[in-house]
């Protein structure tokens, strides 16, 4: 069951400040992705290549949601590389494979957002909060017939490194292998770690 990197997720309670920090560090200005109607969040995007991207997500102060923000954003104290998504060939089969390997990713739910140009992007998502294995096991996404965000001419940075640490690497690696996801996992405190580079410099994310 092949799965490819779809996007990395930096979550923050102060979206404008996080976008500015990223731009200063890399020399690349993230562009507005859009609003998640009803959920009280919005995002900014940077490409990582032709088929993947980096998402900076935070509260939509102009249109707050009625319930808890996704990814536990309300509980964050700073910017954090919180989780990541992969795009499997078959999302239903991937959910079953992950569950059999020890990670319940939850039901597959429809979601959407509206771009600044008014385009509605729709996708299906399998994710849970709290995330299994502290977000080191990725959530799953299926864009269906929607245009993938990485194909919209995003400004780009280079993904120089991406890995994780976990107290029992063998446990999380078993799920990753079942999903056919390549992610090096070393022993340590739970966390994702990435490094990106742009014309202005290198930015480490964790």
C-alpha positions in Angstrom: 0.0 0.0 0.0 2.0 2.9 -1.3 1.6 6.3 0.5 3.4 9.5 -0.4 4.1 12.6 1.6 1.3 15.1 1.2 2.1 17.8 3.7 3.7 18.8 7.0 1.6 20.7 9.6 2.9 23.6 11.7 0.3 24.5 14.2 0.3 27.8 16.1 -1.9 30.0 18.2 -0.6 33.2 16.5 -0.9 32.6 12.7 0.4 36.0 11.6 3.5 35.8 13.8 4.3 32.3 12.7 4.1 33.2 9.1 6.4 36.1 9.6 8.9 34.0 11.5 9.0 31.5 8.7 9.4 34.2 6.0 12.2 35.9 7.9 14.1 32.6 8.5 13.8 31.2 4.9 13.3 34.3 2.7 10.1 32.7 1.4 6.7 34.3 2.1 3.9 31.7 2.7 0.7 32.4 0.8 -2.8 32.3 2.1 -4.4 28.9 1.6 -7.9 29.7 2.8 -10.4 29.3 5.6 -11.8 26.1 7.1 -15.4 27.2 7.4 -17.0 26.4 10.7 -13.8 25.2 12.3 -12.4 28.6 13.1 -9.0 28.1 11.4 -7.2 29.3 8.4 -3.8 28.4 6.8 -0.8 29.6 4.8 1.1 27.3 2.5 4.6 26.8 1.1 5.5 24.2 -1.5 7.9 21.4 -0.8 8.0 20.2 -4.4 5.5 19.3 -7.1 3.4 17.0 -4.9 3.8 18.1 -1.3 3.7 21.3 0.8 4.0 22.7 4.2 0.9 24.1 6.0 1.0 26.7 8.8 -2.4 26.6 10.5 -3.8 28.7 13.3 -6.9 30.4 14.6 -9.0 32.5 12.2 -9.5 35.6 14.4 -12.0 37.0 12.0 -14.2 34.0 11.9 -13.8 32.0 15.1 -15.3 28.5 15.3 -18.0 27.2 17.7 -16.0 24.3 19.1 -12.4 23.2 19.9 -9.9 24.0 17.2 -8.4 21.1 15.3 -5.0 19.6 16.2 -5.3 21.0 19.8 -4.3 24.4 18.6 -6.0 26.0 21.6 -3.6 24.2 23.9 -0.3 25.2 22.1 2.2 27.6 23.7 4.2 28.2 20.5 4.7 27.1 16.9 5.0 23.3 16.6 5.5 20.7 13.9 2.5 18.9 15.2 1.8 16.2 12.6 1.9 15.3 8.9 -0.2 13.8 6.2 0.3 11.1 3.6 -1.7 10.4 0.5 -2.4 6.6 0.1 -3.5 4.9 -3.0 -6.6 3.7 -1.2 -7.6 5.6 2.0 -10.1 3.0 3.2 -7.5 0.2 2.9 -4.9 2.4 4.6 -7.2 3.0 7.6 -7.6 -0.7 8.0 -3.9 -1.5 7.6 -3.0 1.1 10.2 -5.5 -0.1 12.7 -4.3 -3.7 12.3 -0.7 -2.5 12.9 -1.7 -0.6 16.1 -2.9 2.9 15.1 -6.6 3.8 15.0 -6.8 6.8 12.7 -10.5 7.2 13.2 -13.3 7.5 10.6 -12.9 9.0 7.2 -14.6 12.4 7.1 -15.3 14.9 4.4 -13.7 18.4 4.7 -13.3 21.5 2.6 -12.0 25.0 2.5 -12.4 28.0 0.3 -9.3 29.6 -1.3 -8.9 33.4 -1.5 -9.9 33.1 -5.2 -13.2 31.5 -4.2 -12.3 28.0 -5.2 -13.7 25.3 -2.9 -11.3 22.4 -2.3 -12.7 19.2 -0.9 -11.0 16.2 0.5 -11.4 13.2 2.8 -9.4 12.9 6.0 -8.7 10.2 8.6 -7.3 11.6 11.8 -7.8 11.6 15.5 -7.0 13.9 18.4 -4.9 13.1 20.4 -3.0 11.7 17.4 -1.7 8.1 17.7 1.9 8.0 18.7 2.0 11.7 19.3 1.5 12.6 15.6 4.5 10.6 14.4 2.1 8.2 12.6 0.7 10.5 9.8 -3.0 11.1 9.2 -4.4 10.2 5.8 -5.8 12.4 3.1 -7.6 11.8 -0.2 -8.0 14.9 -2.4 -10.4 13.1 -4.8 -11.0 15.3 -7.9 -9.8 18.5 -6.2 -6.7 20.2 -7.5 -3.8 19.5 -5.1 -2.5 22.6 -3.3 1.1 21.9 -4.4 -0.1 22.3 -8.0 -1.2 25.9 -7.6 2.1 27.6 -8.1 3.1 27.9 -4.4 6.4 29.6 -3.4 8.7 26.8 -2.4 11.4 25.8 0.0 13.5 22.6 0.0 12.8 19.9 2.5 16.4 19.1 3.7 15.5 16.6 6.4 12.6 15.0 8.0 12.5 12.4 10.8 11.1 11.6 14.3 12.0 10.4 17.7 9.9 8.1 20.0 10.7 6.0 23.1 9.8 2.8 21.3 10.8 3.3 17.7 9.9 -0.3 16.9 6.2 0.3 17.7 5.7 3.3 15.6 7.9 1.9 12.8 5.6 -1.1 12.5 2.7 1.2 11.6 4.8 3.2 9.2 6.0 0.0 7.4 2.4 -1.2 7.1 1.5 2.1 5.4 4.7 1.9 3.3 5.8 5.2 4.6 9.5 6.0 4.8 10.3 8.0 8.0 13.5 7.5 10.1 12.5 7.1 13.8 15.2 7.2 16.5 14.8 6.6 20.2 14.0 9.7 22.3 11.2 11.9 23.5 8.2 11.9 21.1 8.5 14.5 18.3 8.7 15.3 14.6 11.7 17.2 13.3 12.2 18.8 9.9 14.6 21.2 8.3 13.7 23.4 5.3 15.9 25.7 3.3 15.2 28.8 1.2 17.2 31.7 -0.3 17.2 33.5 3.1 18.4 30.6 5.2 17.6 27.3 6.9 14.7 26.8 9.3 14.4 23.9 11.8 10.9 22.8 12.8 10.0 20.6 15.7 
